Amino acid sequence: MTLGRVFAPVSTEFVLIASTTLLLTIFGLVMVLSATSATEGSDGPYGVVMRQGVFAVIGIPVMFLLSRLPVLFWKRIAWPALILATMLQLLVFVPGIGVENDGNRNWIHIAGQNLQPSEFLKLALALWIGYVLYRKQTLLTQWKHVFIPLVPVSGLVVGTVLAGKDLGTAMILFLVILGALFFSGVRLRLFLLPLILATVAVITLVLTSPRRMGQIQSLMNPDSIDCYYDDCYQQLHAVWGMASGGFFGLGLGNSQEKYGWLPAASNDYIFAIVGEELGLIGGILVLALYAVFAVGAFHIIRKTNDPFVRIVSGAITVWVLGQALINIGVVLRIFPVLGVPLPFMSQGGTSLFSVLLAVGVLLSFARTLPQTTAAPTRPSAPRGRVTR
C-alpha cells in the first residue's frame, strides 16, 4: 500500500457516513452514562458506560481498518461469514452457554461477558445475499434462481433466531433480506413468498405468546392505563417521560424516569431519555443524524457500478434505518415492544460492535465510488489575437 493511496482524499459519502457514525456513538455513550448514573451497580455509576466505551474504543478503529479492505475481500468471505455467524448463533441452545432473558433465548455467556450472536447474523446475511444475487445477476428474472438457495438458507438462518423466540431480531433479519432483494432489481412479485412466510411466522409467534398478545391489545387502546401493572408499564413511562421533556427538555442528567421507573432506560428505551432530558430538539437532532447517514448510504447505492456493492449497501442501510425507526416507534407506542436496540446509541456492546463493522463495510464501498472529474475549460485565445 503506497502513501499516496493512504492519504488519498475520501469521498463525500465516506465523510457523511463516518462523521454521523462517530457523532451517534459519542452521543449514545453520553446518554447511556446519564441513563445509568441513577442506578449504581456493582461496578459503580460508571461501570455500564465504561463497558460500552470499551466496545466503542475497539469498534471504531476496526471500522476504519475494514474501510481499507477491497470489495473482493467481502465477496470471498460471504459464505464463511454466514456459516461462522450461524454456528455462533446455535451456541444459545447449548446448556451452560446459552442465556434466556425475558422469555427469549438469544444470549451466550462467555468469559464473563453476555453476547448476542444474532447481531452478527445481520451483517453476515447481508454479505451472503449480496454475493449470491451478484453471481446470479443475469438470472434474476427467473424465480427459481432468486429463491434457490436464498430462501431455504435465509429461512434456516432466521429460524435459528425464531427458535429462541427473538421476534424483534428475526424481523430485522427479514428487513435485510427484503432490502437486498429490492436493490438487486428483482421483480416485485417475487417478494410475495417471503412476505407470506414472514407473516405466517410473526402471526404464529404472536398468537402463541400471551405476553405479546397483551402488548398488542394495549397498543390498540393507547388511552387506557388498565395495563399499567401488566403489559404497558414501561411504554407508558416512556411516553410520560418524553412528554415531560417538552421542547427543550429537563436538562442533561435530569431525567426522572431513569430512577427505577423505566427499567430499560439505557438500552431499548434510550430514545425516551433523550426526549425527556433534551426535549423535542434532542429527538430531532438524533433523527437528523440518521437522515444524514441515510443520504451518504443511498449515494453509494446510486453511484456504484458494482451490483454486489449496491445490494449489500442497500441491505445494511435498510437494517440500520429500519431498526432505528422500529425502536423509536416502540418508544412512541406506534409499534408493540420488539426488543430491538437503537443503532449506535443503545447499551449493548454486541449491538454497537456489529453495527460499527457494518459501517466499516459501507466505508470500504465508499472508497470504490467513481470519482467525478471537472469539465474541461475552453482554452483562452492568445493575447493580441482577435477571435470571432
C-alpha positions as CSV (number, residue, x, y, z in Angstrom):
1,M,0.0,0.0,0.0
2,T,1.5,3.3,-1.1
3,L,1.5,6.5,0.9
4,G,-0.4,8.1,-2.0
5,R,-3.3,5.7,-1.5
6,V,-3.2,6.0,2.3
7,F,-3.6,9.8,2.2
8,A,-5.8,9.9,-0.9
9,P,-8.9,12.2,-0.4
10,V,-12.1,10.3,0.6
11,S,-15.5,10.8,-1.0
12,T,-18.3,12.9,0.4
13,E,-20.2,9.7,1.1
14,F,-17.3,8.5,3.3
15,V,-17.3,11.7,5.3
16,L,-21.1,11.7,5.8
17,I,-21.3,8.1,7.0
18,A,-18.1,8.2,9.2
19,S,-19.0,11.6,10.8
20,T,-22.6,10.6,11.7
21,T,-21.4,7.3,13.0
22,L,-18.9,8.9,15.3
23,L,-21.4,11.5,16.5
24,L,-24.2,9.0,17.2
25,T,-21.8,6.7,19.0
26,I,-20.4,9.5,21.2
27,F,-23.9,10.8,21.8
28,G,-25.0,7.3,22.7
29,L,-22.2,7.0,25.3
30,V,-23.3,10.3,26.9
31,M,-26.9,9.2,27.1
32,V,-26.0,5.7,28.4
33,L,-24.0,7.4,31.2
34,S,-26.9,9.7,32.0
35,A,-29.4,6.8,32.0
36,T,-27.4,4.5,34.2
37,S,-25.9,7.1,36.7
38,A,-29.1,6.9,38.8
39,T,-28.9,3.2,39.4
40,E,-25.5,2.4,40.8
41,G,-24.4,-1.2,40.2
42,S,-21.6,-3.4,41.5
43,D,-19.1,-1.5,39.2
44,G,-20.2,1.9,40.4
45,P,-22.1,4.6,38.4
46,Y,-19.6,4.5,35.5
47,G,-19.5,0.7,35.1
48,V,-22.0,0.3,32.3
49,V,-20.7,3.2,30.2
50,M,-17.2,2.0,30.7
51,R,-18.1,-1.4,29.3
52,Q,-19.9,0.2,26.4
53,G,-16.9,2.5,25.9
54,V,-14.6,-0.5,25.5
55,F,-16.7,-1.8,22.6
56,A,-16.6,1.7,21.1
57,V,-12.9,2.1,21.5
58,I,-12.3,-1.2,19.9
59,G,-15.0,-1.0,17.3
60,I,-14.2,2.4,15.8
61,P,-10.6,1.6,14.8
62,V,-11.7,-1.7,13.5
63,M,-14.4,0.2,11.4
64,F,-11.7,2.3,9.8
65,L,-9.4,-0.7,9.3
66,L,-12.2,-2.5,7.5
67,S,-12.8,0.5,5.3
68,R,-9.3,-0.2,3.8
69,L,-10.3,-3.7,2.6
70,P,-11.2,-4.2,-1.1
71,V,-14.6,-5.3,-2.4
72,L,-13.1,-8.6,-3.5
73,F,-12.4,-9.4,0.2
74,W,-16.1,-9.0,1.1
75,K,-17.1,-11.3,-1.8
76,R,-14.7,-14.0,-0.7
77,I,-15.8,-14.1,3.0
78,A,-19.6,-14.1,2.3
79,W,-20.1,-17.8,2.7
80,P,-17.6,-18.3,5.6
81,A,-19.0,-15.3,7.5
82,L,-22.6,-16.7,7.3
83,I,-21.5,-20.2,8.4
84,L,-19.5,-18.8,11.3
85,A,-22.2,-16.4,12.4
86,T,-24.9,-19.2,12.2
87,M,-22.7,-21.6,14.3
88,L,-22.2,-18.8,16.8
89,Q,-26.0,-18.3,17.0
90,L,-26.5,-22.0,17.7
91,L,-24.5,-21.7,20.9
92,V,-27.5,-20.1,22.5
93,F,-29.1,-23.5,22.7
94,V,-26.0,-25.1,24.4
95,P,-26.6,-25.7,28.1
96,G,-24.3,-23.7,30.3
97,I,-23.5,-21.2,27.5
98,G,-27.0,-20.0,26.3
99,V,-28.8,-17.4,28.4
100,E,-32.5,-16.7,28.5
101,N,-33.8,-13.2,29.1
102,D,-37.5,-12.2,29.2
103,G,-38.5,-15.4,27.6
104,N,-36.1,-15.1,24.7
105,R,-33.1,-17.3,24.4
106,N,-30.8,-15.1,22.4
107,W,-27.7,-14.6,24.5
108,I,-24.5,-16.5,25.3
109,H,-22.2,-16.1,28.3
110,I,-18.5,-16.4,27.5
111,A,-15.5,-15.2,29.5
112,G,-17.8,-13.3,31.9
113,Q,-19.5,-11.4,29.1
114,N,-23.0,-11.7,27.7
115,L,-23.0,-11.5,23.9
116,Q,-25.9,-11.6,21.4
117,P,-24.6,-13.6,18.4
118,S,-27.7,-12.8,16.3
119,E,-26.4,-9.2,15.9
120,F,-23.6,-10.6,13.7
121,L,-26.1,-12.6,11.6
122,K,-27.4,-9.2,10.2
123,L,-24.1,-8.3,8.5
124,A,-23.3,-11.9,7.5
125,L,-26.7,-12.3,5.9
126,A,-26.3,-9.0,4.0
127,L,-22.9,-10.1,2.6
128,W,-24.1,-13.6,1.7
129,I,-27.3,-12.5,-0.1
130,G,-25.4,-9.8,-1.9
131,Y,-22.8,-12.3,-3.1
132,V,-25.5,-14.8,-4.2
133,L,-27.6,-12.3,-6.1
134,Y,-24.4,-10.7,-7.6
135,R,-23.4,-14.1,-9.0
136,K,-26.9,-14.6,-10.4
137,Q,-27.3,-11.1,-11.7
138,T,-28.3,-12.2,-15.3
139,L,-30.7,-14.9,-14.0
140,L,-32.8,-12.9,-11.6
141,T,-35.7,-12.7,-14.0
142,Q,-36.3,-16.4,-13.2
143,W,-38.0,-17.1,-9.9
144,K,-36.1,-20.4,-9.2
145,H,-32.8,-18.6,-9.4
146,V,-34.0,-15.9,-6.9
147,F,-35.3,-18.4,-4.4
148,I,-32.6,-21.1,-4.5
149,P,-30.5,-21.0,-2.4
150,L,-31.7,-17.7,-1.0
151,V,-35.0,-18.7,0.6
152,P,-34.0,-22.1,2.2
153,V,-30.7,-20.8,3.5
154,S,-32.2,-17.5,4.8
155,G,-35.1,-19.3,6.3
156,L,-32.7,-21.6,8.2
157,V,-30.7,-18.6,9.5
158,V,-33.8,-16.7,10.6
159,G,-35.2,-19.9,12.0
160,T,-32.3,-20.2,14.4
161,V,-33.3,-16.8,15.8
162,L,-37.0,-17.6,15.9
163,A,-36.3,-20.8,17.8
164,G,-35.0,-18.6,20.6
165,K,-38.3,-16.6,20.4
166,D,-36.4,-13.4,19.5
167,L,-39.1,-11.9,17.2
168,G,-37.6,-8.5,17.0
169,T,-34.2,-9.6,15.6
170,A,-35.9,-12.0,13.3
171,M,-37.9,-9.1,11.8
172,I,-34.7,-7.1,11.3
173,L,-33.2,-10.1,9.5
174,F,-36.2,-10.2,7.3
175,L,-35.7,-6.5,6.5
176,V,-32.2,-7.3,5.5
177,I,-33.5,-9.9,3.1
178,L,-36.1,-7.6,1.6
179,G,-33.6,-4.7,1.3
180,A,-31.1,-7.0,-0.6
181,L,-33.9,-8.3,-2.9
182,F,-35.2,-4.8,-3.6
183,F,-31.8,-3.3,-4.5
184,S,-30.9,-6.3,-6.6
185,G,-33.6,-5.3,-9.1
186,V,-35.8,-8.5,-8.9
187,R,-39.4,-8.2,-9.9
188,L,-41.7,-7.1,-7.1
189,R,-44.0,-10.1,-7.4
190,L,-41.1,-12.3,-6.3
191,F,-41.4,-10.7,-2.8
192,L,-44.8,-12.4,-2.3
193,L,-43.5,-15.7,-1.0
194,P,-41.0,-14.2,1.5
195,L,-43.8,-11.9,2.7
196,I,-46.2,-14.8,3.2
197,L,-43.7,-16.8,5.1
198,A,-42.7,-13.9,7.3
199,T,-46.3,-13.0,8.0
200,V,-47.2,-16.6,9.0
201,A,-44.2,-16.8,11.3
202,V,-45.0,-13.5,13.0
203,I,-48.7,-14.3,13.5
204,T,-47.8,-17.7,14.9
205,L,-45.3,-16.3,17.4
206,V,-47.8,-13.6,18.5
207,L,-50.7,-15.9,18.9
208,T,-48.6,-18.4,21.0
209,S,-47.3,-15.7,23.3
210,P,-49.7,-14.3,25.9
211,R,-47.2,-11.5,26.6
212,R,-47.1,-10.4,23.0
213,M,-50.9,-10.6,22.7
214,G,-51.2,-8.4,25.8
215,Q,-48.8,-5.8,24.3
216,I,-50.7,-5.6,21.1
217,Q,-54.0,-5.3,22.9
218,S,-52.7,-2.4,25.0
219,L,-51.3,-0.8,21.8
220,M,-54.8,-0.9,20.2
221,N,-56.1,1.0,23.2
222,P,-53.5,3.7,23.9
223,D,-55.7,5.8,26.2
224,S,-56.2,3.0,28.7
225,I,-54.0,2.5,31.7
226,D,-55.6,-0.8,32.7
227,C,-52.4,-2.5,31.6
228,Y,-50.1,-0.3,33.7
229,Y,-49.1,-3.1,36.1
230,D,-49.0,-5.7,33.4
231,D,-48.2,-5.2,29.7
232,C,-47.6,-1.5,29.1
233,Y,-45.9,-0.3,32.3
234,Q,-42.6,0.6,30.6
235,Q,-44.3,2.0,27.4
236,L,-46.4,4.4,29.4
237,H,-43.5,5.7,31.4
238,A,-41.5,6.2,28.2
239,V,-44.3,8.4,26.8
240,W,-44.8,10.3,30.0
241,G,-41.1,10.9,30.2
242,M,-40.9,12.3,26.7
243,A,-44.0,14.4,27.3
244,S,-42.4,16.0,30.4
245,G,-39.4,16.9,28.4
246,G,-41.3,19.3,26.3
247,F,-39.4,21.3,23.7
248,F,-36.1,21.9,25.4
249,G,-36.1,19.0,27.9
250,L,-35.4,18.9,31.6
251,G,-31.6,19.2,31.0
252,L,-28.9,16.6,30.5
253,G,-28.8,14.2,33.5
254,N,-32.2,15.4,35.0
255,S,-34.4,12.5,33.9
256,Q,-36.9,11.4,36.5
257,E,-37.9,8.2,34.7
258,K,-34.4,6.7,35.0
259,Y,-34.9,6.4,38.8
260,G,-36.4,2.9,38.5
261,W,-39.5,3.9,36.6
262,L,-38.0,2.9,33.2
263,P,-36.1,-0.4,33.6
264,A,-34.7,-0.5,30.1
265,A,-33.8,3.2,30.1
266,S,-30.2,2.6,28.8
267,N,-31.0,0.1,26.1
268,D,-34.3,-0.3,24.2
269,Y,-35.7,3.0,25.7
270,I,-32.7,5.2,25.4
271,F,-34.6,7.5,23.0
272,A,-37.2,8.2,25.8
273,I,-34.3,9.5,28.0
274,V,-33.2,11.7,25.0
275,G,-36.6,13.1,24.7
276,E,-37.0,13.7,28.5
277,E,-33.6,15.3,29.1
278,L,-33.1,17.1,25.7
279,G,-36.7,17.6,24.6
280,L,-38.0,17.7,21.1
281,I,-34.8,19.4,20.0
282,G,-32.7,16.4,21.1
283,G,-35.1,14.0,19.4
284,I,-34.9,16.0,16.1
285,L,-31.1,16.0,16.4
286,V,-31.0,12.2,16.6
287,L,-33.3,11.9,13.6
288,A,-31.3,14.4,11.6
289,L,-28.1,12.4,12.2
290,Y,-29.8,9.2,10.9
291,A,-31.1,11.2,7.9
292,V,-27.5,12.4,7.1
293,F,-26.3,8.8,7.4
294,A,-29.1,7.7,5.0
295,V,-28.0,10.3,2.5
296,G,-24.4,9.1,2.4
297,A,-25.5,5.4,2.2
298,F,-28.0,6.0,-0.6
299,H,-25.4,7.9,-2.5
300,I,-23.3,4.8,-2.5
301,I,-26.2,2.7,-3.8
302,R,-26.9,5.3,-6.6
303,K,-23.3,5.9,-7.7
304,T,-21.8,2.4,-7.6
305,N,-21.3,0.4,-10.8
306,D,-20.9,-2.9,-8.8
307,P,-24.1,-4.9,-8.2
308,F,-22.6,-6.5,-5.1
309,V,-21.8,-3.1,-3.6
310,R,-25.3,-1.9,-4.4
311,I,-27.1,-4.9,-2.9
312,V,-25.1,-5.1,0.3
313,S,-25.2,-1.4,0.8
314,G,-28.9,-1.4,0.4
315,A,-29.3,-4.3,2.9
316,I,-27.2,-2.6,5.5
317,T,-28.9,0.7,5.1
318,V,-32.4,-0.9,5.4
319,W,-31.1,-2.7,8.5
320,V,-29.7,0.4,10.3
321,L,-32.5,2.8,9.4
322,G,-35.3,0.2,9.7
323,Q,-34.1,-0.8,13.2
324,A,-33.8,2.8,14.2
325,L,-37.4,3.6,13.1
326,I,-38.8,0.5,14.8
327,N,-37.0,1.3,18.1
328,I,-38.3,4.9,18.0
329,G,-41.7,3.7,17.0
330,V,-41.8,1.3,20.0
331,V,-40.9,4.2,22.4
332,L,-43.6,6.3,20.9
333,R,-46.1,3.4,21.2
334,I,-46.6,3.2,17.4
335,F,-45.3,-0.4,17.4
336,P,-45.6,-3.2,20.0
337,V,-42.5,-4.0,22.1
338,L,-40.0,-5.9,19.9
339,G,-36.8,-5.6,21.9
340,V,-34.5,-4.1,19.2
341,P,-31.9,-1.6,20.2
342,L,-31.4,1.9,18.8
343,P,-28.3,1.5,16.5
344,F,-25.1,3.2,17.8
345,M,-26.9,4.6,20.9
346,S,-28.4,1.8,23.0
347,Q,-26.5,0.0,25.7
348,G,-25.2,-3.3,24.3
349,G,-21.7,-4.0,23.3
350,T,-22.5,-6.7,20.7
351,S,-25.1,-4.4,19.0
352,L,-22.7,-1.5,18.9
353,F,-19.7,-3.6,17.6
354,S,-21.8,-5.3,14.9
355,V,-23.2,-2.0,13.5
356,L,-19.7,-0.5,13.5
357,L,-18.5,-3.5,11.5
358,A,-21.3,-2.9,9.0
359,V,-20.3,0.8,8.7
360,G,-16.8,-0.3,8.0
361,V,-18.2,-2.3,5.0
362,L,-20.1,0.8,3.8
363,L,-16.9,2.9,4.1
364,S,-15.0,0.3,2.2
365,F,-17.6,0.6,-0.6
366,A,-17.5,4.4,-0.4
367,R,-13.8,4.3,-1.4
368,T,-14.7,2.5,-4.6
369,L,-17.1,5.1,-6.0
370,P,-16.1,6.5,-9.4
371,Q,-14.5,10.0,-9.0
372,T,-16.2,12.8,-10.8
373,T,-13.9,14.9,-12.8
374,A,-14.4,18.6,-13.6
375,A,-15.5,19.5,-17.1
376,P,-12.6,20.8,-19.3
377,T,-12.5,24.5,-19.7
378,R,-12.3,26.2,-23.0
379,P,-8.7,27.5,-23.7
380,S,-8.5,31.2,-23.9
381,A,-7.4,32.9,-27.1
382,P,-3.7,34.1,-27.3
383,R,-3.1,37.7,-26.5
384,G,-3.1,40.0,-29.4
385,R,-5.3,37.9,-31.5
386,V,-8.9,38.8,-32.2
387,T,-11.4,36.0,-32.2
388,R,-14.8,36.0,-33.8
